[in-house]
Amino acid sequence: MLSFVNYIKLCASRRSHLLTKTTFQRYGYSTIKLTSDNYPNLKRNDNFKKITSDDLAYFQSILTPQELIIAKDKDELNLYNTDWTHKYKGQSNIVLKPKSVDKVSLIMNYCSKERIAVVPQGGNTDLVGGSVPVFDELILSLSNLNKIRSFDELTGILKCDAGAILEDVDNYLKDKGYLFPLDLGAKGSCQIGGCVATNAGGQRLLRYGSLHGNVLGLEVVLPDGTILNSMHSLRKDNTGYDLKQLFIGSEGTIGIITGVSILTPTNPKSTNVSFLAVKDFKDIETVFKRAKRDLSEILSAFEFMDMKSMQLTKKHLAETDGSMTFPLENEHPFYILIETSGSNKEHDDAKMEKFLEDVMGDETVIDGTMAQDVTEIEKIWKWREMIPESCQSEGAVYKYDVSLPLSKIYSLVESTNAKLLKEDLLYDPVKNPSGPVIGAVGYGHIGDGNLHLNVAAKEYNKIIEKCLEPFIYEAVSELQGSISAEHGVGLQKKNHLHYSKSPVEIKVMKDIKNHFDPNGVLNPYKYV
């Protein structure tokens, strides 16, 4: 098994802040079950060629040794074969890491002709099994395509490679007085192309909108190797179909995004963050309504977290970062994180202070604090961003990223816990010490109706999965929501699309896939 020291080195090379000592100790790579074992109904498509020595020789002829990871590097291969949740693990014996778009084109042209299945991979943080193989598909990593191509300081238009790390790009933009219009807890490892391919939403969609609105153009390598370049920087272009929209959210199934042109907003001169507590979810709705009214144009993020999610985060941070103290003295049923971003600190401070005075004065908010400097702002955000890792640190986590009508969001968490209790799966130190599930927790982006429902468990097993699925998807459908808000479909949700899409919509999606990829070599077994 890979030693922990070497494991950390490999993780550092991939910039993954999500993989921790706790999760490594719980799940050594040799103990993680293969996806094909967990899903025995999935069968390898015999039309796909198994990679031969001739194929390897071709790849070696166009790539340098630094652009290839092969079977002898088993430990490193495991990092690319295994997703962050440790729920999905493929069996690929080769990872290609081309350093140019032309090489990506050559690889895809060859693989399409030879019918070699390919999984495009960015930072591998999609959480639905979409970025790792199911069987022995070739992994095509974009991590070596990581350059900033250009930046226009007048218009704020950035052009970059798909493999550029979100945090690196954001730091580059900050030096220019701008910021990337997307912020994620996984920003230290996720890649720009992967974010676009999954249509990631993040914490500041409320202020800056979705990638569908901010991406101006894409460079995409199609399954046959053709390079489709629409990296123009025009904000308005009505000449025919808006082709880039097909690839935003397509999860690498119809083309591999290699370049992105995106509109970036100016960096705010003033930022405020408050961490508040309320007694029930109805109060969250009330505070949100008043925040939209009273904070208006400077409101940039409105996040909520339930008590259980904060309890798990407290426990995890106590084990990993003893310097982190909880922002509030007492525990409460629900918490709210509000961020404002503006251009005038005096104006913004006055707005925030008046808002807090009003919502605390009538006891809608029962406790709260406001960050006094950048360090405190970062610490408060860390309590929100560490929830996924904290849930995973219990041993396993079932993640459901859904969107729902605002008034119905938390009912899904409550009904999920009720279902787990009814099935005798919830852990209780006295009543059910053998219960495998710690509990369902809820947190997410109130501004866009996005709930992250995480079911923290001691292990992955089919009994838990059978309890949760399709129960959760049926509940989402009944509440007129979407089973995927921003993480994508991947392998996890591909058989459940009918809960959010009509038969006609699914047929059109399949037709698009078949048009671009008639041999089905790009990211097979997933999406549709």
NURO-553450 format. One record per residue (C-alpha): residue in three letters; x, y, z. Coordinates in pm, 1 decimal. Layout:
residues N
> type:x:y:z
> ala:X:Y:Z
...
END
This chain:
residues 528
> type:x:y:z
> met:0.0:0.0:0.0
> leu:117.5:357.2:-69.4
> ser:296.5:505.7:232.7
> phe:136.2:811.6:384.8
> val:443.5:1027.5:315.3
> asn:443.4:939.7:-54.2
> tyr:65.3:973.8:-62.5
> ile:88.9:1330.5:64.2
> lys:350.1:1409.3:-199.8
> leu:124.7:1276.1:-473.1
> cys:-174.5:1467.6:-338.8
> ala:33.5:1783.8:-328.8
> ser:126.7:1732.2:-692.1
> arg:-244.8:1724.7:-774.7
> arg:-321.5:2022.1:-547.1
> ser:-595.4:1822.4:-371.4
> his:-672.2:1976.0:-31.3
> leu:-968.3:1740.9:2.5
> leu:-771.5:1419.0:48.8
> thr:-670.6:1393.6:413.9
> lys:-483.5:1164.8:648.7
> thr:-811.8:1069.8:813.7
> thr:-971.5:953.9:491.1
> phe:-654.1:781.8:375.8
> gln:-626.8:582.6:698.8
> arg:-992.3:484.3:681.8
> tyr:-972.0:396.7:311.9
> gly:-638.0:264.1:195.6
> tyr:-662.4:235.5:-180.3
> ser:-633.2:-141.9:-167.3
> thr:-951.7:-160.5:40.2
> ile:-1173.0:55.7:-182.2
> lys:-1410.3:-157.5:-384.4
> leu:-1406.7:-132.1:-761.1
> thr:-1705.2:42.0:-917.6
> ser:-1768.5:-269.8:-1124.4
> asp:-1796.8:-472.5:-802.6
> asn:-2030.7:-221.0:-640.5
> tyr:-2249.5:-208.4:-952.8
> pro:-2255.1:-566.3:-1087.4
> asn:-2534.2:-478.4:-1332.2
> leu:-2288.1:-258.6:-1522.3
> lys:-2115.9:-454.3:-1797.5
> arg:-1809.8:-351.1:-1993.1
> asn:-1891.6:-264.3:-2353.8
> asp:-1716.0:-527.7:-2562.7
> asn:-1704.7:-284.1:-2855.4
> phe:-1432.7:-93.7:-2673.0
> lys:-1080.7:-208.1:-2743.2
> lys:-849.0:-315.7:-2465.2
> ile:-527.7:-115.6:-2485.8
> thr:-243.4:-312.6:-2644.5
> ser:132.4:-263.2:-2662.2
> asp:83.5:-110.0:-3008.2
> asp:-152.1:149.7:-2863.4
> leu:93.3:228.3:-2585.6
> ala:369.2:263.4:-2843.0
> tyr:160.5:518.9:-3032.1
> phe:97.5:724.9:-2719.0
> gln:468.5:709.4:-2633.9
> ser:547.9:835.8:-2983.4
> ile:353.6:1159.6:-2932.2
> leu:399.6:1212.7:-2557.1
> thr:703.6:1260.0:-2334.8
> pro:759.7:1026.6:-2036.3
> gln:632.1:1306.9:-1810.0
> glu:299.6:1298.4:-1994.2
> leu:239.4:927.6:-1928.7
> ile:148.5:725.9:-1621.0
> ile:135.4:352.8:-1686.1
> ala:74.3:26.3:-1499.0
> lys:412.1:17.4:-1324.2
> asp:314.7:338.1:-1137.3
> lys:28.4:162.0:-957.8
> asp:13.4:391.2:-655.5
> glu:-11.4:704.7:-865.3
> leu:-263.0:541.4:-1098.3
> asn:-486.1:487.2:-795.8
> leu:-509.2:862.6:-738.9
> tyr:-655.4:905.1:-1085.7
> asn:-875.2:596.0:-1069.1
> thr:-1042.2:687.6:-738.6
> asp:-1283.6:974.4:-678.8
> trp:-1285.9:1198.5:-370.3
> thr:-1578.3:1022.8:-203.5
> his:-1394.4:687.0:-228.9
> lys:-1717.0:543.7:-363.9
> tyr:-1601.6:502.9:-723.4
> lys:-1284.6:330.4:-841.1
> gly:-1187.8:238.8:-1195.5
> gln:-928.5:0.2:-1336.1
> ser:-739.1:211.5:-1586.7
> asn:-376.5:117.1:-1645.2
> ile:-283.6:432.4:-1831.2
> val:-315.9:807.9:-1771.6
> leu:-227.1:1051.5:-2048.9
> lys:-137.8:1409.1:-1947.9
> pro:-78.0:1596.0:-2275.6
> lys:81.7:1939.2:-2261.5
> ser:-79.4:2077.7:-2576.5
> val:-421.0:2091.8:-2739.0
> asp:-274.5:1939.9:-3056.5
> lys:-173.7:1632.6:-2856.4
> val:-524.8:1604.1:-2712.2
> ser:-650.2:1613.9:-3070.8
> leu:-411.1:1339.8:-3181.9
> ile:-508.7:1122.0:-2884.9
> met:-882.6:1155.7:-2951.8
> asn:-845.9:1098.9:-3324.4
> tyr:-658.4:776.4:-3253.9
> cys:-891.4:658.7:-2975.3
> ser:-1202.8:724.2:-3181.2
> lys:-1067.1:523.0:-3476.0
> glu:-946.4:241.8:-3250.5
> arg:-1258.5:255.8:-3029.6
> ile:-1062.3:308.3:-2710.8
> ala:-1285.2:451.3:-2436.6
> val:-1160.4:775.0:-2278.3
> val:-1246.4:951.1:-1951.3
> pro:-1153.3:1321.9:-1948.5
> gln:-1041.6:1427.7:-1600.9
> gly:-990.3:1764.9:-1436.8
> gly:-944.4:1802.6:-1061.6
> asn:-1159.9:1493.7:-995.4
> thr:-1392.0:1668.2:-748.7
> asp:-1730.2:1617.1:-920.4
> leu:-1857.5:1380.4:-643.3
> val:-2087.9:1177.4:-872.6
> gly:-1839.6:937.3:-1029.2
> gly:-1824.2:1126.7:-1357.1
> ser:-1448.3:1185.1:-1372.4
> val:-1310.0:835.0:-1307.1
> pro:-1331.4:515.9:-1514.4
> val:-1586.8:246.8:-1451.4
> phe:-1372.1:-25.1:-1609.5
> asp:-1040.9:10.1:-1795.2
> glu:-1108.4:332.9:-1985.6
> leu:-804.9:545.9:-2065.7
> ile:-779.2:853.1:-1840.3
> leu:-700.9:1178.0:-2020.1
> ser:-594.5:1431.9:-1758.0
> leu:-601.2:1803.6:-1843.0
> ser:-370.4:1898.4:-1554.2
> asn:-74.9:1984.1:-1781.5
> leu:-286.6:2233.0:-1976.9
> asn:-275.7:2495.0:-1703.6
> lys:-170.0:2828.5:-1850.2
> ile:-330.3:3172.5:-1851.6
> arg:-352.7:3258.2:-2221.3
> ser:-449.7:3623.9:-2200.9
> phe:-630.7:3879.8:-1989.2
> asp:-786.5:4206.7:-2103.2
> glu:-773.1:4452.6:-1812.0
> leu:-1018.6:4684.3:-1987.9
> thr:-1301.9:4434.7:-2038.5
> gly:-1215.0:4177.9:-1771.6
> ile:-1213.7:3894.2:-2027.6
> leu:-987.1:3604.2:-1931.5
> lys:-869.1:3325.6:-2159.5
> cys:-707.3:3021.8:-1998.8
> asp:-634.5:2652.4:-2040.9
> ala:-891.5:2409.0:-1906.9
> gly:-648.4:2254.7:-1657.5
> ala:-578.5:2580.0:-1474.8
> ile:-656.6:2548.8:-1102.5
> leu:-943.2:2773.8:-990.7
> glu:-750.9:2914.1:-692.8
> asp:-447.1:2994.1:-910.1
> val:-662.5:3175.8:-1164.4
> asp:-843.2:3369.2:-892.2
> asn:-510.4:3475.6:-735.9
> tyr:-387.0:3588.3:-1077.7
> leu:-700.5:3794.8:-1129.0
> lys:-682.2:3953.4:-783.7
> asp:-346.6:4103.7:-874.0
> lys:-521.7:4264.8:-1171.3
> gly:-815.2:4396.7:-966.4
> tyr:-1060.6:4125.7:-1077.8
> leu:-1194.1:3793.7:-949.2
> phe:-1320.3:3470.2:-1097.9
> pro:-1704.3:3464.6:-1096.0
> leu:-1710.3:3122.6:-927.0
> asp:-1595.6:3017.9:-580.9
> leu:-1592.1:2662.4:-446.1
> gly:-1467.1:2482.0:-139.8
> ala:-1260.5:2267.3:-379.7
> lys:-1093.1:2570.4:-538.6
> gly:-745.4:2444.7:-443.9
> ser:-781.0:2141.0:-669.4
> cys:-1070.4:2183.7:-913.3
> gln:-987.4:2293.2:-1267.1
> ile:-1156.3:2558.3:-1479.5
> gly:-1245.6:2314.7:-1757.6
> gly:-1398.2:2070.3:-1511.2
> cys:-1601.2:2348.3:-1352.2
> val:-1739.8:2441.4:-1693.7
> ala:-1796.5:2077.8:-1792.8
> thr:-2010.5:2023.7:-1480.4
> asn:-2160.6:2375.3:-1479.5
> ala:-2045.6:2426.8:-1120.8
> gly:-2245.4:2687.8:-929.4
> gly:-2063.0:2766.1:-608.6
> gln:-2127.9:3007.4:-327.0
> arg:-2150.8:3336.6:-516.9
> leu:-2390.6:3252.3:-798.9
> leu:-2635.7:3485.2:-622.9
> arg:-2414.1:3782.1:-713.9
> tyr:-2228.0:3680.4:-1028.1
> gly:-2462.3:3436.5:-1200.3
> ser:-2399.5:3098.1:-1361.4
> leu:-2127.0:2982.6:-1598.3
> his:-2389.2:2969.2:-1872.9
> gly:-2396.0:3348.4:-1851.3
> asn:-2027.3:3419.9:-1787.7
> val:-1852.1:3187.1:-2032.9
> leu:-1801.5:3373.0:-2361.5
> gly:-1636.4:3099.5:-2562.9
> leu:-1474.0:2757.0:-2547.7
> glu:-1208.3:2555.5:-2719.0
> val:-1319.8:2192.2:-2739.6
> val:-1160.6:1879.6:-2883.8
> leu:-1439.0:1668.6:-3032.5
> pro:-1439.9:1286.6:-3010.4
> asp:-1285.1:1250.4:-3358.0
> gly:-1002.8:1491.0:-3272.0
> thr:-1147.5:1797.1:-3447.2
> ile:-1064.2:2118.2:-3260.3
> leu:-1369.4:2343.0:-3226.2
> asn:-1245.1:2692.1:-3139.4
> ser:-1494.9:2956.6:-3034.7
> met:-1260.0:3141.4:-2798.8
> his:-1371.6:3480.2:-2927.5
> ser:-1425.4:3748.0:-2666.3
> leu:-1743.7:3910.3:-2787.5
> arg:-2016.9:3958.1:-2528.6
> lys:-2280.4:3972.0:-2801.3
> asp:-2286.4:3733.7:-3096.7
> asn:-2614.8:3623.4:-3253.1
> thr:-2471.9:3445.1:-3556.9
> gly:-2643.0:3109.8:-3532.8
> tyr:-2648.8:2847.7:-3259.6
> asp:-2467.1:2924.1:-2935.5
> leu:-2251.0:2612.1:-2954.5
> lys:-2061.5:2666.5:-2630.9
> gln:-2380.1:2610.6:-2429.4
> leu:-2388.9:2246.4:-2545.0
> phe:-2058.3:2177.4:-2369.6
> ile:-2130.6:2363.7:-2044.3
> gly:-2258.8:2089.2:-1816.1
> ser:-2196.7:1808.4:-2069.1
> glu:-1947.2:1634.6:-1835.7
> gly:-1698.9:1540.9:-2106.1
> thr:-1944.5:1323.2:-2296.1
> ile:-1949.8:1509.7:-2628.7
> gly:-1614.8:1688.5:-2625.6
> ile:-1312.6:1772.2:-2412.0
> ile:-1292.1:2135.4:-2305.7
> thr:-931.6:2254.8:-2347.4
> gly:-973.2:2632.6:-2330.3
> val:-1213.2:2879.7:-2171.2
> ser:-1291.3:3245.4:-2242.5
> ile:-1482.6:3399.0:-1953.1
> leu:-1601.7:3737.2:-1832.2
> thr:-1466.7:3826.8:-1487.4
> pro:-1603.3:4097.2:-1252.2
> thr:-1393.3:4357.0:-1074.0
> asn:-1265.9:4268.6:-730.0
> pro:-1479.9:4430.7:-457.0
> lys:-1307.0:4695.0:-246.1
> ser:-1517.2:4609.4:56.4
> thr:-1622.2:4267.2:187.0
> asn:-1823.5:4186.5:499.1
> val:-1914.7:3844.1:638.1
> ser:-2160.2:3767.9:917.0
> phe:-2229.8:3434.9:1086.6
> leu:-2580.4:3420.2:1234.8
> ala:-2802.9:3174.3:1419.6
> val:-3179.2:3122.6:1396.5
> lys:-3420.0:2884.7:1565.3
> asp:-3594.4:2731.7:1261.7
> phe:-3580.2:2717.1:883.0
> lys:-3870.2:2961.1:843.3
> asp:-3646.9:3224.8:998.8
> ile:-3385.6:3157.8:731.5
> glu:-3646.8:3241.6:468.3
> thr:-3736.2:3561.2:654.7
> val:-3372.9:3670.6:687.9
> phe:-3308.4:3597.9:320.2
> lys:-3605.9:3804.9:210.4
> arg:-3489.6:4095.5:424.9
> ala:-3128.3:4059.0:310.7
> lys:-3235.5:4087.2:-53.5
> arg:-3433.8:4398.7:32.0
> asp:-3193.4:4572.0:270.9
> leu:-2852.0:4461.2:140.2
> ser:-2967.8:4453.6:-220.3
> glu:-2687.1:4527.3:-466.3
> ile:-2402.8:4433.2:-228.2
> leu:-2538.2:4089.5:-127.7
> ser:-2296.8:3831.3:-274.1
> ala:-2357.8:3510.2:-76.7
> phe:-2627.7:3367.1:148.9
> glu:-2545.6:3020.5:283.2
> phe:-2723.3:2806.5:541.1
> met:-2600.7:2517.9:756.5
> asp:-2793.2:2301.4:1001.9
> met:-2673.9:2214.4:1352.0
> lys:-2571.4:1857.7:1266.4
> ser:-2343.7:1975.8:985.4
> met:-2168.5:2212.9:1225.4
> gln:-2137.4:1942.1:1492.4
> leu:-1959.7:1713.8:1244.0
> thr:-1735.1:2001.3:1134.1
> lys:-1647.7:2085.8:1495.2
> lys:-1549.1:1725.9:1554.8
> his:-1339.5:1703.3:1240.2
> leu:-1161.9:2036.9:1290.1
> ala:-1086.0:1946.9:1651.2
> glu:-896.2:1646.9:1512.7
> thr:-723.4:1829.2:1227.1
> asp:-695.4:2198.2:1320.9
> gly:-702.9:2275.3:1691.9
> ser:-670.1:2648.5:1625.6
> met:-1023.0:2675.0:1483.0
> thr:-1279.0:2802.0:1733.2
> phe:-1649.1:2809.2:1650.1
> pro:-1773.1:3163.0:1568.7
> leu:-2054.0:3147.8:1830.2
> glu:-2052.3:3037.7:2192.6
> asn:-2370.7:2828.3:2186.7
> glu:-2523.3:2572.7:1951.2
> his:-2838.3:2659.2:1757.9
> pro:-3070.5:2471.7:1517.7
> phe:-2961.4:2664.5:1205.3
> tyr:-2685.0:2898.6:1094.4
> ile:-2657.0:3157.1:817.7
> leu:-2346.3:3295.1:649.1
> ile:-2403.5:3627.4:474.5
> glu:-2141.4:3797.1:258.9
> thr:-2158.9:4141.6:104.2
> ser:-1922.8:4280.3:-161.5
> gly:-1912.4:4642.0:-270.0
> ser:-1702.1:4941.2:-364.7
> asn:-1749.2:5166.3:-60.8
> lys:-1657.0:5028.6:280.6
> glu:-1826.9:5300.5:483.2
> his:-2149.5:5255.6:287.6
> asp:-2134.0:4874.6:301.6
> asp:-2050.5:4862.9:673.1
> ala:-2343.4:5089.6:751.6
> lys:-2580.9:4874.9:546.7
> met:-2468.6:4553.1:710.7
> glu:-2477.2:4697.1:1061.1
> lys:-2828.2:4836.8:1010.9
> phe:-2945.5:4502.6:871.0
> leu:-2799.7:4310.2:1165.5
> glu:-2948.3:4557.1:1410.9
> asp:-3293.6:4501.8:1260.2
> val:-3290.5:4120.4:1236.8
> met:-3137.4:4078.6:1581.5
> gly:-3349.7:4351.3:1733.5
> asp:-3675.2:4166.4:1662.1
> glu:-3507.6:3831.4:1751.8
> thr:-3545.9:3677.1:1407.2
> val:-3171.8:3618.7:1448.2
> ile:-3095.1:3491.1:1798.4
> asp:-2714.4:3505.3:1787.7
> gly:-2445.9:3626.6:1554.7
> thr:-2106.9:3776.1:1485.0
> met:-1950.4:3990.7:1214.4
> ala:-1593.8:3934.5:1091.9
> gln:-1361.5:4223.2:1173.0
> asp:-1081.7:4151.8:925.3
> val:-973.5:3928.7:638.0
> thr:-846.5:3657.1:873.7
> glu:-1184.1:3631.4:1046.3
> ile:-1363.2:3629.3:710.8
> glu:-1151.6:3332.8:599.2
> lys:-1213.9:3146.5:925.1
> ile:-1590.6:3189.9:901.6
> trp:-1592.0:3069.0:541.6
> lys:-1383.1:2768.8:644.7
> trp:-1664.5:2649.9:873.7
> arg:-1891.3:2637.5:570.0
> glu:-1637.7:2494.4:325.8
> met:-1518.8:2214.0:555.2
> ile:-1860.7:2048.6:585.5
> pro:-1812.5:1803.1:294.2
> glu:-1477.4:1681.8:425.0
> ser:-1616.8:1658.7:777.7
> cys:-1901.9:1435.8:661.0
> gln:-1657.3:1219.6:465.0
> ser:-1427.9:1183.6:768.6
> glu:-1688.5:970.1:944.2
> gly:-1602.1:694.8:695.0
> ala:-1835.1:746.8:400.2
> val:-2074.6:1005.9:266.6
> tyr:-2372.3:981.6:32.1
> lys:-2397.6:1318.2:-141.1
> tyr:-2709.9:1457.9:-305.8
> asp:-2682.8:1795.7:-471.8
> val:-3036.8:1906.8:-556.5
> ser:-3235.6:2221.9:-619.2
> leu:-3577.1:2277.4:-465.9
> pro:-3833.7:2553.1:-412.4
> leu:-3695.6:2758.9:-123.7
> ser:-3980.9:2686.2:115.5
> lys:-3935.9:2310.0:64.0
> ile:-3558.2:2281.1:89.9
> tyr:-3515.1:2154.5:445.2
> ser:-3813.8:1920.7:433.1
> leu:-3597.7:1683.6:227.2
> val:-3340.1:1660.1:507.5
> glu:-3614.1:1591.4:761.2
> ser:-3783.4:1325.3:549.5
> thr:-3448.0:1157.7:479.4
> asn:-3367.0:1131.8:850.3
> ala:-3717.3:998.2:914.6
> lys:-3663.9:734.0:645.7
> leu:-3327.1:631.9:793.1
> leu:-3480.5:608.5:1139.7
> lys:-3769.3:396.7:1011.7
> glu:-3524.0:157.3:844.6
> asp:-3328.1:129.3:1170.9
> leu:-3011.6:266.4:1010.3
> leu:-2946.3:572.8:1227.0
> tyr:-2671.9:537.9:1484.4
> asp:-2767.4:593.3:1847.0
> pro:-2514.1:515.1:2122.8
> val:-2788.9:366.9:2341.7
> lys:-3078.5:259.5:2119.6
> asn:-2888.8:157.0:1804.5
> pro:-2509.6:140.3:1857.3
> ser:-2468.2:-68.9:1541.4
> gly:-2649.1:182.5:1319.6
> pro:-2424.9:251.1:1016.7
> val:-2553.4:606.0:945.1
> ile:-2448.0:909.9:1150.0
> gly:-2725.9:1118.8:1000.7
> ala:-2843.5:1335.0:711.2
> val:-2727.6:1695.1:720.6
> gly:-2834.1:1993.5:513.3
> tyr:-2646.1:2301.0:396.0
> gly:-2626.5:2502.0:77.3
> his:-2692.3:2810.7:-127.8
> ile:-3021.9:2970.8:-33.4
> gly:-2981.9:3231.0:-306.0
> asp:-3034.2:2974.4:-582.1
> gly:-3234.9:2706.7:-399.4
> asn:-2943.3:2460.6:-393.6
> leu:-2946.4:2205.3:-111.2
> his:-2646.7:1986.0:-38.2
> leu:-2792.5:1683.0:135.1
> asn:-2509.5:1477.2:283.7
> val:-2571.7:1145.7:454.7
> ala:-2270.6:1077.7:676.3
> ala:-2213.0:707.4:735.8
> lys:-1953.4:470.9:876.7
> glu:-1926.5:279.4:549.6
> tyr:-2071.0:237.9:202.5
> asn:-2315.0:-50.0:176.0
> lys:-2606.1:-146.6:-42.3
> ile:-2856.1:-141.2:244.9
> ile:-2799.4:232.0:298.3
> glu:-2803.1:302.0:-75.0
> lys:-3127.5:107.9:-120.6
> cys:-3285.8:311.8:158.1
> leu:-3180.2:642.7:1.6
> glu:-3235.0:572.1:-366.8
> pro:-3472.2:622.9:-534.2
> phe:-3642.2:765.1:-220.5
> ile:-3453.6:1096.7:-239.4
> tyr:-3503.8:1135.0:-615.6
> glu:-3875.0:1059.5:-584.4
> ala:-3905.8:1317.8:-308.0
> val:-3723.7:1578.9:-517.8
> ser:-3953.3:1507.8:-811.3
> glu:-4263.8:1539.9:-594.2
> leu:-4135.2:1874.7:-468.5
> gln:-4080.8:1984.4:-832.7
> gly:-3705.7:2015.0:-795.5
> ser:-3400.3:1895.8:-987.2
> ile:-3195.2:1591.4:-886.5
> ser:-2874.1:1773.3:-984.8
> ala:-2811.8:2139.2:-912.8
> glu:-2439.6:2179.2:-983.3
> his:-2231.3:1861.7:-939.2
> gly:-2358.6:1692.3:-1251.8
> val:-2506.8:1352.9:-1333.7
> gly:-2204.3:1126.5:-1372.6
> leu:-2255.6:762.6:-1288.3
> gln:-2453.0:818.3:-970.2
> lys:-2758.8:981.5:-1126.2
> lys:-2762.1:859.0:-1487.1
> asn:-3046.0:612.2:-1422.7
> his:-3252.1:873.6:-1243.3
> leu:-3272.2:1147.9:-1507.1
> his:-3641.2:1075.0:-1559.6
> tyr:-3715.0:1231.8:-1221.0
> ser:-3611.7:1570.7:-1364.8
> lys:-3627.8:1534.6:-1743.7
> ser:-3911.2:1429.8:-1972.8
> pro:-3873.2:1137.8:-2218.2
> val:-3847.3:1388.1:-2503.6
> glu:-3569.6:1580.6:-2327.9
> ile:-3376.2:1260.6:-2258.5
> lys:-3415.0:1148.9:-2620.3
> val:-3278.1:1481.0:-2747.6
> met:-2982.2:1451.7:-2508.7
> lys:-2910.5:1102.3:-2640.3
> asp:-2939.2:1227.1:-2999.3
> ile:-2682.7:1500.3:-2928.1
> lys:-2446.8:1245.2:-2771.1
> asn:-2482.1:1012.6:-3070.4
> his:-2423.9:1296.0:-3315.9
> phe:-2096.6:1412.7:-3162.4
> asp:-1972.4:1072.2:-3045.1
> pro:-2116.2:795.7:-3268.5
> asn:-1862.1:544.0:-3136.4
> gly:-1949.4:633.3:-2776.5
> val:-1585.3:653.0:-2666.6
> leu:-1609.6:968.4:-2453.9
> asn:-1688.9:910.0:-2086.2
> pro:-1904.2:599.4:-2139.8
> tyr:-2148.0:437.9:-1892.1
> lys:-2247.8:780.9:-1755.7
> tyr:-2477.2:1079.7:-1805.7
> val:-2732.7:937.6:-2054.0
END
